[in-house]
Amino acid sequence: MKVKIWGSRGLKPAPIDSEAIQSKVKKILNLAKPGNISSPEAVDSFMQNISLPLKGTYGGNTPCLEIRTDSDDLIIINAGSGLAGLSSDLMGTNFAEGRGMANFIFTSSEWSHIQGLPFFEPLYVDSNRFNIYSPLVDLELRLKQQQSYQYTTKAFNKIKATLNFFTVPEEGEFFLNDLKILTKKMPHPYLPSFGVRLEKDNKSLVYTSSSSFDHEDFSLLNEFQLFFKEADILIFDTLNGFEKISDDFIEGHSTAKTAVEIANIFQVKKLIFFNHHPKANDNQLENLLYKAQAYQNIKKNLNEDQVNLDLAFEGMVLNF
């Protein structure tokens, strides 16, 4: 399977501003030596060694993941503002001609998870087909309400593609061809929110955003044994930074410290911090990763396998 992240930000889009761009450029220029800019090839080589927080960004779009199976089935998890980027990508394929087919999985109808749908151009092309899966029994109604004609020129009734809605268990399993998908209700104080585990050929991807786990109270973790256990990749909501000490703490979301604890308990191989706080800039996110890595080193015995930690960013591709 191949996973591409099109949106990694939580709550609301957080585009980078001009001041932040200028700051990045200044820092890069201060690092450059005459030989680094002596030719286009030298510039390319120099930029390859510049870290992501300087030469790029972890991203400002809200959650959207593209999953490609080995048999080239397309699965889209959530429709945050990152979906607009995937839309442009797909309109360069057979989706532009009405010969596209894909599957959506919606884990929540929170605004940040659905706000990109009106801007998904393949929906407005005749003969494209989409199967839409969610534990939310009234998801179609919720999406129609979002795309009411009073609020957008891309109203739901202008969709030309064929949409098939399927309600899946809140806690259970279903199949997309040979891909097994487990659904699990996540702890959240206000909204129904779910996670999904995708399994095929003894490989597994676990995704959860908008989930409120507490590293100081793991009494409920036993019920998540099948969901988290030995996942090859765990994409986990860490909107609240490293630990809950910030004034910007938001209920309904987790921390990186909790994510590391869970990953170690369930022997996860790779943990991806996701759903970044909209106020967190690229340097702060990089510091979050450093703190988590230091905490991981303290927690783990040198003789034990280490969980691989990383930060989600737009354009990130994971193959497993």
Backbone as a ProteinNet text record, in pm:
[ID]
protein_1_A
[PRIMARY]
MKVKIWGSRGLKPAPIDSEAIQSKVKKILNLAKPGNISSPEAVDSFMQNISLPLKGTYGGNTPCLEIRTDSDDLIIINAGSGLAGLSSDLMGTNFAEGRGMANFIFTSSEWSHIQGLPFFEPLYVDSNRFNIYSPLVDLELRLKQQQSYQYTTKAFNKIKATLNFFTVPEEGEFFLNDLKILTKKMPHPYLPSFGVRLEKDNKSLVYTSSSSFDHEDFSLLNEFQLFFKEADILIFDTLNGFEKISDDFIEGHSTAKTAVEIANIFQVKKLIFFNHHPKANDNQLENLLYKAQAYQNIKKNLNEDQVNLDLAFEGMVLNF
[TERTIARY]
83	0	86.6	30.6	96.4	1.2	53.6	-25.1	36.1	-47.9	-1.7	-87.4	-20.8	-91.4	-110.9	-237.2	-270.8	-307.8	-341.7	-373.9	-339.7	-261.9	-213.7	-246.6	-319	-347.3	-481.7	-494.6	-619.7	-701.8	-829.9	-927.7	-960.8	-860.5	-887.3	-760.5	-775.2	-656.4	-567.6	-437.4	-340.2	-230.7	-260.1	-158.5	-42.6	76.1	195	185.9	229	217.5	350.9	347.8	466	580.3	548.4	652.8	729.4	656.2	721.8	807	760.1	838.4	967.9	958.8	1077.7	1178.1	1128.5	1217	1291.5	1220.7	1285.4	1393.8	1361.1	1456.9	1582.6	1565.9	1680.7	1771	1712.6	1791.1	1867.3	1803.5	1871	1987.2	1965.1	2071.3	2189.6	2161.2	2268.8	2351.1	2289.8	2361.5	2445.3	2406.8	2469.8	2610.3	2700.2	2835.3	2842.5	2940.3	2947.2	2938.2	3004.1	3001.5	2864.6	2777.8	2644.4	2552.4	2587.4	2499.8	2574.3	2679.9	2763.5	2701.9	2602.7	2536.1	2401	2310	2181.9	2199.9	2298.7	2323	2371.6	2456.2	2505.2	2391.2	2300.6	2184.7	2098.6	2074	1993.8	2058.5	2188.3	2260	2252.8	2269.8	2262.7	2124.1	2020.5	1884	1846.2	1908.2	1878.3	1916.9	2014.7	2063	1997.6	1901.4	1828.9	1709.4	1686.1	1577.6	1441.1	1340	1205.4	1151	1166.9	1109.6	1161.8	1282.3	1336.4	1295	1311.3	1288.9	1143.2	1063.1	923.7	836	729.3	636	569	529.4	454.5	310.9	268.7	139.9	33.7	-64.2	-172	-310.7	-321.2	-453.6	-502.1	-633.1	-693.2	-703.7	-736.9	-708.8	-763.6	-672.3	-708	-593.3	-623.9	-524.8	-567.6	-472	-492.8	-425.6	-501.5	-448.7	-459.1	-347.5	-347.4	-308.7	-394.8	-362	-276.5	-223.8	-140.4	-219.9	-352	-437.4	-492.5	-436.4	-466.8	-606.9	-665.8	-788.9	-753.2	-838	-815.8	-911.6	-853.8	-932	-892.2	-990.2	-966.1	-1023.1	-936.5	-981.7	-999.9	-1123.7	-1166.6	-1146.4	-1219.3	-1226.7	-1201.9	-1091.5	-1053.1	-1006.7	-954.7	-915.5	-802.9	-729.1	-626.8	-683.3	-814.4	-877	-866.5	-856.1	-846.1	-719.5	-609.8	-485.9	-499	-562.3	-586	-678.3	-775.8	-868	-791.7	-699.7	-621.1	-540.7	-485.9	-407.1	-492.9	-612.9	-699.7	-757.6	-772	-826.6	-726.7	-607.8	-511.5	-514.8	-616.7	-629.8	-766.9	-808.2	-936.1	-1057.5	-1037.1	-1148.3	-1197.9	-1111.9	-1152.3	-1244.2	-1240.4	-1319.2	-1440.8	-1465.1	-1579.8	-1558.7	-1432.7	-1402.8	-1332.8	-1350.6	-1284	-1372.6	-1309.8	-1381.9	-1296.9	-1354.5	-1279.8	-1373.4	-1312.1	-1384.7	-1347.3	-1447.7	-1426.3	-1456	-1374	-1405.9	-1408	-1521.3	-1534	-1534.9	-1437	-1428.5	-1496.6	-1538.3	-1602.5	-1669.7	-1771.1	-1829.6	-1792.5	-1692	-1639.6	-1597.6	-1616.8	-1595	-1459.9	-1355.9	-1221.3	-1207.4	-1300.2	-1291.3	-1375.6	-1458	-1548.9	-1543	-1469.7	-1477.8	-1419.9	-1342.7	-1285.2	-1375.9	-1483.4	-1566.5	-1626.3	-1675.3	-1730.7	-1628.7	-1499.2	-1394.3	-1329.1	-1397.1	-1346.2	-1406.9	-1332.6	-1384.1	-1435.2	-1375	-1427.4	-1574.6	-1627.9	-1770.1	-1860.8	-1811	-1894.5	-1874.1	-1819.4	-1798.3	-1888.4	-1970.6	-2060.9	-1986.8	-2049.7	-2008.6	-1895.2	-1829.1	-1739	-1821.7	-1760.5	-1833.6	-1756.6	-1831.1	-1770.8	-1856.2	-1791	-1852.2	-1808.3	-1903.9	-1876	-1913.2	-1813.3	-1830.9	-1811.9	-1898.6	-1884.3	-1973.9	-1932.8	-2023.7	-2135.7	-2126.5	-2228.4	-2349.1	-2460.9	-2576.8	-2639.6	-2623.1	-2684.9	-2579.8	-2469.9	-2361.6	-2408.8	-2489.4	-2535.2	-2608.7	-2695.8	-2768.4	-2672.3	-2570.9	-2474.3	-2397.3	-2358.4	-2285.1	-2374.7	-2500.1	-2593.8	-2613.8	-2620	-2636.9	-2515.7	-2396.7	-2276.3	-2277	-2323.8	-2318.4	-2453.6	-2528.5	-2655.8	-2631.6	-2724	-2706.2	-2697.3	-2747.4	-2739.1	-2596.2	-2504.5	-2369.7	-2260.1	-2291	-2184.5	-2240.7	-2162.9	-2201.9	-2180.4	-2105.8	-2082.7	-2181.4	-2308.7	-2411	-2416.6	-2462.1	-2465.1	-2550.2	-2658.4	-2746.6	-2686.8	-2567.2	-2498.8	-2399.3	-2383.8	-2293.9	-2346.8	-2260.5	-2299.2	-2250.6	-2149.5	-2097.2	-2199.4	-2184	-2269.1	-2211.4	-2293.8	-2251.5	-2330.7	-2261.5	-2325.1	-2281.4	-2375.7	-2345.2	-2367.3	-2269.2	-2276.9	-2247.4	-2337.3	-2313	-2242	-2125.7	-2047.6	-2057	-2021.6	-2034.7	-1949	-1999.1	-1918.5	-1795.2	-1810.8	-1698.8	-1714.5	-1639.4	-1651.3	-1555.2	-1591.2	-1502.3	-1583.6	-1521.8	-1578.8	-1463.5	-1494.6	-1390.6	-1412	-1302.1	-1300.2	-1212.4	-1276.5	-1206	-1125.3	-992.6	-914.2	-854.3	-900.1	-851.7	-949.7	-899.9	-982.9	-974.2	-1088.9	-1093.1	-1168.1	-1100.7	-1162.6	-1200.5	-1318.7	-1362	-1366.7	-1334.7	-1331.8	-1373.1	-1468	-1510.2	-1401.2	-1368.3	-1262.8	-1319	-1238.7	-1283	-1286.3	-1401.1	-1417.4	-1531.5	-1514	-1615.9	-1742	-1736	-1850	-1903	-1814.6	-1858.3	-1831.1	-1918	-1883.9	-1764.6	-1660.9	-1537.8	-1485.7	-1428.1	-1388.5	-1247.2	-1186.6	-1058.5	-1075.9	-979.3	-984.1	-848.2	-852.9	-732.5	-745.5	-650.6	-650.1	-548.1	-589.7	-502.8	-501.9	-381.8	-367.5	-229.5	-224.2	-97	-9.4	-70	1.3	63.8	15.7	57.7	-62.6	-37.8	-150.2	-118.1	-219	-214.8	-329.4	-298.8	-401.5	-407.1	-528.4	-548.8	-651.3	-617.3	-714.7	-684.3	-782	-775.5	-899.3	-896.8	-1006.8	-1030.2	-925.7	-936	-869.8	-937	-891.5	-844	-718.6	-657.9	-577.4	-570	-496.8	-388.2	-260	-150.5	-145.8	-221.3	-223.1	-337.7	-422	-533.3	-549.7	-482.7	-488.1	-584.1	-679	-768.5	-856.6	-878.3	-965.3	-888.9	-756.7	-677.9	-696.3	-737.6	-755.8	-851.9	-951.3	-1050	-995.8	-875	-813.1	-702.1	-695.8	-590.3	-584.5	-697	-698.8	-678.3	-713.6	-706.4	-562.6	-487.1	-352.9	-241.8	-264.4	-155.7	-69.8	62.5	166.3	138.3	78.4	54.3	187.2	194.2	314.3	326.4	213	209.5	89.3	111.1	4.2	5.9	-99.4	-114.9	-209.2	-156.5	-223.3	-241.4	-356.3	-390	-302.5	-213.8	-130.3	-147.5	-270.8	-299.6	-252.4	-254.6	-221.3	-72.7	12.5	155.8	213.9	324.3	391.6	314.4	269.2	189.3	93.5	-7.6	-110.5	-69.8	14.3	52.4	27.6	-21.3	-38	-174.5	-179.4	-307.2	-393.7	-331.8	-404.5	-459.7	-454.8	-505.9	-653.4	-687.9	-824.6	-877.5	-993	-1052.6	-1089	-1081.6	-1116.2	-997	-875.9	-755	-646.7	-541.4	-438.2	-304.1	-203	-68.7	32.4	149.5	255.9	304.9	307.3	350.8	259.9	129.5	34	52.5	76.5	95.9	215	325.6	446.1	416.2	343.7	308.1	227.1	125.2	38.8	118.1	202.4	282.5	373.5	429.1	516.3	438	324.4	242.2	199.6	162.9	108.9	210.3	336.5	447.3	427.1	390.9	377.1	515.4	527.1	658.1	690.3	594.3	618.2	500.2	529.1	428.1	440.8	330.6	328.1	241	299.7	222.5	141.9	13.9	-80.8	-180.4	-255	-361	-300.5	-197.7	-121	-206.8	-173.4	-245.7	-232.3	-340.5	-332.3	-239	-206.7	-115.1	31.1	55.5	193.3	264.1	375.6	451.2	547.3	619.2	705.1	815.8	875.6	980.3	925	806	744.4	711	668	639.6	767.9	874.9	1004.5	1049.9	1029.3	1063.8	977.9	852.9	765.5	825.7	875.2	936.4	1060.5	1145.6	1266	1230.1	1130	1087	1037.6	959.6	905	1015.8	1114.9	1226.8	1307.8	1327.2	1399.1	1320.9	1190.3	1105.1	1107.6	1104.1	1111	1240.7	1351.8	1481.4	1487.7	1423	1419.3	1333.2	1220.7	1125	1174.3	1246.4	1279.7	1411.5	1411.8	1534.5	1619.6	1748.8	1836.5	1829.3	1788.8	1782	1651.7	1556.8	1426.9	1421.3	1329.8	1310.9	1250.9	1299.7	1248.7	1136.3	1032.9	929.3	987	969.9	1015.1	915.1	961.7	874	894	782.7	793.6	674.4	686.5	580.7	513.8	381.7	311.1	333	351.1	355.9	286.1	236.2	167.1	264.5	223.8	308.9	385.5	377.2	445.8	389.9	480.8	440.5	498.5	414.2	454.9	423.2	521.7	502.9	524.9	432.9	449	370.5
-120	0	125.2	229.8	359.5	461.2	540.6	644.4	779.8	874	1010.5	1104.2	1191.9	1286.2	1417.3	1456.5	1581.6	1692	1655.4	1753.2	1696.6	1771.5	1720.1	1812.2	1920.5	2021.2	1992.6	2023.8	2003.1	2130.2	2112.7	2217.9	2310.3	2380.3	2475.5	2491.7	2532.6	2555.3	2662.8	2644.8	2738.6	2764.6	2842.7	2868.4	2950.1	2925.7	2998.8	3142.1	3241	3381	3434.7	3556.2	3615.8	3634.9	3672.8	3694.3	3565.2	3455.6	3326.8	3284.4	3309.4	3275.6	3355.8	3486	3570.3	3524.2	3481.1	3431.2	3306.4	3216.8	3096.1	3131.7	3225.1	3264.4	3324.2	3410.8	3472.8	3367.4	3270.9	3166.7	3082.4	3051.5	2974.1	3053.3	3182.2	3266.5	3277.9	3282.7	3289.9	3161.8	3049.9	2922.5	2904.3	2976	2954.8	3014.3	2943.2	2991.7	3017.5	3094.9	3126.1	3004.1	2896.4	2776.2	2712.3	2738	2678.9	2739.2	2858.2	2925.8	2956.5	2882.1	2908	2857.7	2769.4	2714.8	2658.4	2638.3	2575.7	2439	2363.7	2231.3	2243.7	2345.1	2367.5	2408.5	2492	2534	2412.8	2327.2	2206.9	2118.5	2099.8	2016.6	2077.6	2209.2	2279.5	2264.3	2280.6	2273.8	2134.2	2034.1	1897.4	1873.5	1948.6	1929.8	2025.1	2106.4	2196.7	2123.4	2137.3	2064.4	2118	2034.2	2069	2197.9	2223.7	2347.4	2474.4	2467.6	2585	2590.2	2481.1	2486.1	2458.4	2418	2386.9	2410.3	2331.4	2344.8	2210.5	2191.1	2069.9	2077.9	2198.6	2210.8	2280.1	2332.5	2406.5	2354.2	2247.8	2194.8	2090.1	2083.3	1990.3	1849.5	1748.2	1607.3	1553.1	1491.2	1415.1	1321.2	1191.8	1091	1018.9	992	910.4	775.3	668.6	532.6	463.8	407.7	327.3	184.7	89.5	-50.2	-105.2	-224.5	-287.9	-315.7	-329.9	-351.1	-219.3	-107.2	28	75.9	18.2	75.5	206.5	307.3	438.1	455.8	485.5	511.1	647.5	731.5	865	871.2	898.2	908.7	1056	1093.1	1228.5	1329.5	1439.2	1537.3	1677.7	1692.9	1825.3	1910	2028.3	2119	2062.1	1962.5	1896	1823.5	1798.3	1728.4	1808.1	1940.9	2023.6	1990.1	1962.3	1923.6	1789.8	1693.4	1563.3	1578.3	1667.8	1694.1	1733.3	1828.1	1872.4	1757.6	1673.4	1559.4	1461.3	1431.9	1334.8	1387.7	1519.5	1575.7	1569.9	1522.1	1493.2	1347.4	1274	1131.1	1104.7	977.7	942.9	999.5	1057.1	1122.1	1243.5	1306.8	1421.5	1379.4	1250.3	1198.3	1119	1117.8	1044.2	895.1	852.9	709.3	674.3	758.6	737.3	668.3	594.2	526.3	531.1	571.2	578.8	552.9	530	505.2	612	671.7	763.8	692.5	721.4	681.2	808	834.3	949.6	901.3	948.9	909.6	1010.1	1123.8	1229.1	1324.9	1396.7	1504.1	1639.9	1641.1	1768.1	1851.2	1982.7	2071.7	2048.5	2030.2	2014.4	1887.4	1793.4	1666.5	1663.2	1765.1	1761.7	1889	1991.4	2122	2126.3	2025.6	2023.8	1963.4	1898.3	1824	1911.8	2032.5	2114.4	2148.1	2137.9	2176.3	2055	1941.3	1817	1802.5	1845	1856.5	1725.4	1608.5	1485	1458.5	1521	1503.6	1564.2	1660.7	1734.7	1688.1	1568.5	1508	1385.5	1385.2	1272.2	1139.4	1038	897.2	858	952.2	911.3	843.8	751.7	676.6	680.1	701.2	706.2	625.4	533	463.5	534.1	567.8	648.7	569.1	542.4	458.1	540.8	516.1	583.5	515.6	516.6	471	571.8	692.5	795.3	764.1	728.5	679.1	787.2	914	1023.3	1108.7	1046.7	1123	1195.9	1131.5	1197	1326.7	1323.9	1444.7	1552.6	1515	1612	1679	1600.3	1657.2	1747.6	1708.7	1793.3	1926.9	1922.3	2046.4	2137.4	2076.6	2157	2224.1	2152	2200.7	2252.5	2312.7	2372	2488.2	2507.9	2611.9	2751.9	2770.7	2903.6	2943.5	2844.9	2872.3	2853.4	2786.9	2758.8	2742.7	2786.7	2763	2616.8	2543	2400	2319.3	2350.3	2286.2	2135.3	2061.9	1916.1	1868.5	1942.2	1898.3	1920.6	1980.2	1996.6	1883.7	1793.6	1680.1	1590.3	1555	1471.6	1327.1	1306.2	1170.7	1085.5	955.1	862	841.6	865	847.3	733.8	638.9	528.8	535.6	556	568.7	434.7	396.4	272.3	301.7	259.1	271.1	145.9	164.4	51.1	49.3	-61.3	-68.6	36.2	83.6	173.8	102	-24.9	-107.1	-243.7	-265.4	-390.4	-391.3	-463.2	-472.5	-481.8	-437.5	-455.5	-468.2	-502.2	-526.5	-437.9	-386.2	-326.1	-416.3	-498.6	-604	-687.7	-692.3	-776.3	-696.8	-574.6	-491.3	-498.9	-542.2	-551	-420.6	-365.6	-237.7	-255.5	-223.5	-226.6	-84.8	-67.4	61.6	56.6	168.9	173.8	313.1	318.9	447.5	503.2	629.8	695.1	771.2	784.9	867.7	1014.5	1077.9	1219.8	1273.6	1388.6	1436.7	1491.2	1524	1592.7	1525.9	1492.6	1448.7	1301	1232.2	1095.2	1096.8	1023.9	1020.6	878.1	838.5	699.8	689.9	576.6	545.1	427.2	407.5	292.6	223.9	93.8	12	-62.4	-43.4	-108.4	-221	-340.9	-458.1	-531.2	-570	-652.7	-716.9	-846.8	-920.4	-898.5	-907.8	-893.3	-755	-655	-516.4	-436	-335.9	-261	-113.2	-32.4	112.3	149	223.5	269.8	421.4	474.4	619.6	663.3	765.7	827.1	974.7	1058.1	1200.4	1232	1345	1380.2	1269.1	1233.6	1131	1181	1160.1	1215.5	1104.7	1065	967.8	1041.8	984.5	1045.3	948.1	990.7	899.3	867.4	944	917.2	824.4	788.9	699.5	602.1	487.8	388.3	274	300.6	194.2	140.5	222.4	179.1	118.3	113.2	72.5	-73.1	-157.8	-299.1	-317.4	-231.4	-246.6	-202.1	-144.1	-101.1	-196.2	-313.4	-409.5	-446.7	-488.2	-530.2	-413	-293.9	-176.9	-129.2	-115.6	-59.9	-163.6	-286.3	-382.1	-403.7	-380.7	-410.9	-347.5	-230.9	-160.2	-124.2	-139.2	-97.9	54.3	121.7	267.6	310.6	400.4	459.4	610.2	662.8	806.9	856.6	939.3	963.5	1113.4	1148.7	1286.9	1337.6	1433.9	1494.6	1646.7	1690.7	1833.8	1912.6	1850.6	1922.9	1923	1906.2	1919.5	1802.7	1827.1	1718	1671.9	1764.4	1729.3	1842.3	1814.7	1913.7	2017.4	2108.4	2217.1	2353.5	2353.4	2478.2	2540.3	2672.8	2743.5	2714.2	2662.5	2632.4	2490.2	2421.1	2284.3	2280.9	2185.2	2173.6	2034.2	2028.2	1899.5	1822.8	1691.9	1607.7	1564.9	1603.1	1569.8	1521	1461.3	1396.1	1467.2	1410.1	1467.4	1366.6	1418	1330.9	1235.5	1283.5	1197.9	1075.7	1098.3	988	896.3	956	876	782.6	833.9	751.9	636.8	666.7	562.3	451.6	491.2	393.3	312.5	379.4	310.3	205.3	237.3	141.1	25.8	57.6	-47.6	-150.4	-103	-192.7	-229.4	-199.5	-242.2	-195.6	-70	-8.5	11	-5	8.7	153.9	227.2	366.7	452	559.5	650.9	785.9	832.9	961	1058.4	1168.1	1271.6	1349.7	1372	1419.8	1516.1	1588.2	1677.3	1793.8	1855.3	1956.7	2077.1	2134.9	2251.3	2366.4	2438.3	2546.6	2660.7	2674.1	2779.9	2736.6	2608	2557.2	2584.1	2658.6	2682.1	2565.4	2572.2	2460.4	2432.6	2537	2517	2453.1	2495.8	2437	2290.1	2256	2116	2033.5	2090.8	2020.9	1997.8	2096	2081	1974.9	1964.9	1859.5	1722.6	1704.5	1576.1	1549.6	1651.7	1634.3	1593.9	1658.8	1625.4	1481	1442.7	1307	1203.7	1233.2	1140.3	1127.5	1239.9	1234.8	1153.4	1172.6	1098	949.6	919.8	780.7	715.9	786.6	731.4	705.3	789.9	769.1	648.4	636.4	530.7	392.1	384.4	253.4	199.4	71.5	0.9	-12	6.3	3.4	-128.9	-235	-366.2	-388.9	-295.9	-312.7	-235.9	-278.9	-209.1	-71.1	26.2	162.1	184	254.9	298.8	412.6	404.5	510.3	626.2	745.9	862.3	959.4	1020.8	1119.2	1213.8	1326.9	1427	1420.1	1420.1	1424.5	1559.3	1556.7	1680.9	1660	1767.5	1757.5	1714.3	1610.1	1551.4	1430.4	1401.6	1285.6	1157.8	1068.6	941.4	828.3	731.5	616.4	490.3	407.4	280.4	165.8	71.6	-43.9	-162.3
0	0	0	-57.5	-54.7	7.3	99	165.2	131.7	91.3	71.5	155.7	230.8	317.2	242	225	156.7	255.7	376.6	479.9	615.8	695.3	824	941.3	915.5	1018	1083.2	1212.3	1283.5	1296.1	1318.1	1349.6	1232.7	1180.3	1072.3	988.4	861.6	779.1	841.2	826.1	882.1	780	675.2	571.4	626.3	574.3	616.9	563.1	643.4	601.9	549.2	494	431	529.5	651.6	752.6	779.7	789.4	814.7	696.2	574.8	455.7	451.9	480.3	480.9	585.5	700.6	805.5	760	690.8	638	535.7	445.2	341.4	403.4	504.1	570.7	633.9	700.9	766.7	664.4	552	447.2	388.4	362.9	307.1	402.9	532.2	630.9	635.1	595.7	593.8	466.2	361.1	230.7	224.3	156.1	125.6	-25.3	-71.2	-215.1	-305.4	-263.7	-347.1	-356	-256.8	-255.4	-360.7	-410.5	-506.4	-637.7	-664.8	-781.4	-911.8	-901.3	-1019.2	-977.7	-1072.8	-1037.8	-971	-1018.6	-960	-815.9	-789.5	-654	-561.2	-612.4	-533.1	-499.1	-599.4	-575.4	-468.7	-478.9	-382.4	-242	-234.9	-106.7	-44.1	-124.5	-71.3	-24	-83.4	-40.4	105.5	153.1	290	389.6	342.3	431.4	489.6	618.2	683.9	641.5	654.3	609.4	670.1	801.2	855.6	790.4	729.6	661.7	514.5	441.9	297.3	259.2	355.1	325.9	446.3	455.6	567.2	594.6	717.8	752	700.8	663.5	595.7	677	605.1	668.7	638.7	558.2	522.7	622.3	638.4	733.4	674	757.1	726	594.5	520	400.5	367.3	353.7	317.6	190.8	105.2	-14.1	8.5	-8.2	5.2	-130.5	-177	-299.4	-263	-293.4	-266.4	-379.8	-358.4	-461.1	-588.7	-575.4	-693.3	-746.5	-697.9	-745.2	-708.7	-605	-550.5	-481.2	-496.2	-435.5	-318.8	-201.3	-80.6	-27.7	-0.2	52.9	193.6	290.4	428.5	463	484.4	521.3	409.5	421.3	313.2	366.6	442.4	487	369.5	398.4	290.7	205.4	256.2	176.8	55.5	56	-55.7	-185.3	-175.7	-296	-374.5	-304.7	-372.2	-441.7	-374.6	-436	-555.9	-545.7	-656.7	-782.4	-768.3	-883.9	-942.8	-855.7	-900	-980	-929.8	-995.6	-1125.9	-1136.6	-1260.2	-1375.5	-1347.7	-1453.4	-1495.6	-1447.8	-1477.3	-1539.3	-1537.7	-1599.1	-1525.2	-1407.6	-1338.5	-1417.5	-1493.1	-1574.9	-1688.6	-1724.2	-1836	-1790.5	-1658.4	-1607.9	-1599.7	-1591.2	-1583.1	-1451	-1350.4	-1222.1	-1120.4	-1030.7	-923.2	-797.8	-686.6	-560.3	-443.5	-327.2	-203.4	-101.6	-38.1	72.6	204.7	306	443.3	527.5	590.8	679	823.7	901.6	1042.5	1134	1078.3	1156.9	1060	1109.1	1028.7	1086.7	1174.7	1222.9	1102.2	1110.9	997	930.7	1010.7	954.7	871.2	885.1	813.2	685.6	663.6	548.2	463.4	507.7	443.8	303.1	264.5	130.6	24.7	66.7	-29.3	-139.6	-110.4	-219.5	-328.1	-297.8	-392.3	-459.8	-449.6	-509	-648.5	-750.5	-886.1	-946.6	-915.3	-974.9	-943.2	-836.5	-804.5	-910.7	-986	-1079.8	-1224	-1239.6	-1371.2	-1383.3	-1489	-1513.2	-1517.3	-1458.3	-1467.4	-1372.9	-1304.5	-1196.2	-1087.3	-1015.1	-911.7	-780.3	-672.6	-539.5	-441.6	-372.6	-260.2	-132.4	-47.8	70.4	194.8	279	396.6	523.6	622.2	751.3	854	981.5	1086.9	1115.6	1060.9	1083.1	995.2	1058.3	983.1	896	933.1	858.1	786.6	747	684.3	558.1	475.3	352.7	384.2	483.5	524.5	572.7	649.9	701.8	588.3	488.8	375.9	291.7	277.1	203.2	274.5	405.6	481.8	466	463.6	443.6	307.4	206	68.8	20.4	110.3	71.4	-24.4	-117.3	-220.1	-160.9	-35.9	26.6	59.1	64.7	113.3	9.4	-101.3	-197.9	-338.8	-437.5	-576.2	-614.2	-530.2	-552	-467.8	-482.5	-399.7	-425.9	-324.8	-331.7	-448.6	-479.4	-587.5	-726.2	-732.6	-861.1	-889.1	-792.2	-811.4	-923	-1015.7	-1129.3	-1115.3	-1033.5	-1014.4	-939.5	-948.9	-875.1	-735.8	-633.7	-495.3	-432.2	-372.3	-299.5	-154.2	-63	79.1	149.1	231.8	307.2	454.7	541.6	685.3	733.6	796.8	847.1	999.4	1064.1	1210	1281.3	1395	1477.8	1529.6	1557.5	1602.3	1537	1431.3	1358	1241.8	1136.8	1022.1	893.3	784.7	652.8	553.9	429.5	329.9	207.2	154.4	21.5	-63.1	-144.9	-218.1	-118.8	-131.2	-40.5	76.5	96.3	206.4	323.2	438.1	557.8	635.9	675.5	746.4	877.6	987	1118.9	1158.9	1214.9	1265.8	1418.1	1480.8	1626.5	1673.2	1764.4	1818.8	1908.9	1888.4	1963.1	2083.5	2190	2302.8	2261.6	2278.8	2246.9	2332.2	2397.5	2491.5	2425.9	2296	2234.7	2108.7	2016.1	1884	1862.4	1786.6	1748.6	1653.4	1688.7	1610.2	1608	1495.4	1477.9	1421.8	1444.8	1384.4	1291.1	1201.1	1110.4	1109.5	1094.3	1078.5	946.3	856	725.9	728.3	688.2	692.4	558.6	516.5	397.2	398.3	369.8	360.4	483.6	600.3	728.1	747.8	674.2	693.2	741.7	825.7	881.6	896.5	866	885.2	978.1	1083.8	1177.1	1171.4	1160	1149.9	1253.9	1330.9	1418.7	1439.1	1407.2	1440.6	1524	1594.2	1685.1	1786.6	1858.9	1962.9	2090.3	2201.6	2329.2	2422.4	2407.2	2497.4	2603.4	2722.9	2833.7	2878.5	2869.4	2903.6	3053.4	3133.8	3277.8	3316.8	3221.2	3249.6	3133.4	3143.3	3036.9	3071.1	3161.2	3205.5	3092.2	2988.6	2879.7	2762.4	2773	2657.5	2617.1	2710.9	2676.3	2560.8	2551.9	2445	2308.9	2308.7	2184.1	2138.8	2202.9	2174.5	2026.8	1969.7	1829.8	1735.5	1780.7	1693.9	1674.2	1783.5	1776.5	1759	1802.6	1822	1697.8	1715.7	1616.4	1479.8	1481.2	1354.8	1289.4	1158.5	1087.1	1087.4	1069.9	1075	1157.9	1252.2	1331.4	1309.4	1248	1228.1	1336.3	1428.1	1556.3	1581.7	1633.4	1667.5	1782.6	1752.4	1857.5	1855	1835.2	1822.7	1944.8	2062.2	2185.1	2219	2118.5	2142.1	2219.4	2289.5	2358.6	2481.9	2563.9	2681.3	2714.2	2797	2820.9	2923.9	2884.8	2974.9	2910.3	2787.1	2713.3	2738.5	2731.9	2739.5	2617.9	2512.4	2389.9	2388.1	2501	2508.4	2467.9	2383.4	2332.9	2364.2	2429.1	2463.3	2336.5	2346.9	2233.7	2150.1	2194.6	2119.6	2215	2158.5	2238.7	2227.2	2292.3	2293.5	2238.5	2204.8	2154	2263.2	2386.9	2498	2509.5	2499.9	2503.6	2382.4	2266.3	2145	2158.6	2214.1	2233.9	2329.9	2437.5	2534.1	2466.2	2391.4	2324.9	2222.1	2145.6	2044.5	2106.8	2222.2	2289.5	2350.5	2410.8	2471.8	2367.9	2249.9	2148.1	2039.8	2064.3	1976.8	1831.6	1819.5	1688	1627	1496.5	1431.4	1396.1	1341.8	1303.5	1349.1	1419.9	1472.9	1403.2	1344.6	1274.7	1353.2	1399.4	1467.8	1364	1393	1291.7	1356.1	1269.8	1318	1397.3	1342.1	1413.6	1454.3	1570.5	1621.4	1521.4	1492.3	1392.7	1431.6	1561.7	1604.6	1603.6	1582.6	1587.1	1454.5	1459.6	1336.3	1311.4	1200.4	1161.4	1262.6	1318.2	1418.4	1544.9	1585.7	1704.8	1682	1562.1	1531.9	1531.9	1478.6	1482.3	1625.6	1712	1853.3	1920.5	1877	1929.2	1901	1779.3	1744.2	1828.1	1848.9	1929.9	2073	2130.5	2267.2	2273.9	2175.5	2174.1	2159	2075.7	2058.7	2187	2257.5	2384.9	2487.1	2489.4	2582.5	2549.2	2421.9	2377.5	2423.3	2412.8	2452.3	2601.8	2679.2	2824.1	2859.7	2790.5	2823.2	2784	2673.1	2619	2672	2697.2	2731.3	2605.8	2616.7	2499.3	2424.9	2493.2	2428.9	2353.3	2367.6	2303.9	2172.6	2086.5	1960.4	1986.3	1912.2	1924	1823.1	1866.3	1773.6	1689.8	1558.8	1468.5	1474.8	1508.9	1524.2	1408.3	1363.2	1256.4	1263.2	1191.3	1183.1	1046.2	1044.8	917.6	850.4	718.4	642.7	509.2	452.2	324.7	215	144.3	42.9	91.6	221	276.5	214.3	170.2	110.6	193.4	227.3	307	227.7	206.7	137.6	236.5	238.2	328.3	276.5
[MASK]
++++++++++++++++++++++++++++++++++++++++++++++++++++++++++++++++++++++++++++++++++++++++++++++++++++++++++++++++++++++++++++++++++++++++++++++++++++++++++++++++++++++++++++++++++++++++++++++++++++++++++++++++++++++++++++++++++++++++++++++++++++++++++++++++++++++++++++++++++++++++++++++++++++++++++++++++++++++++++++++++

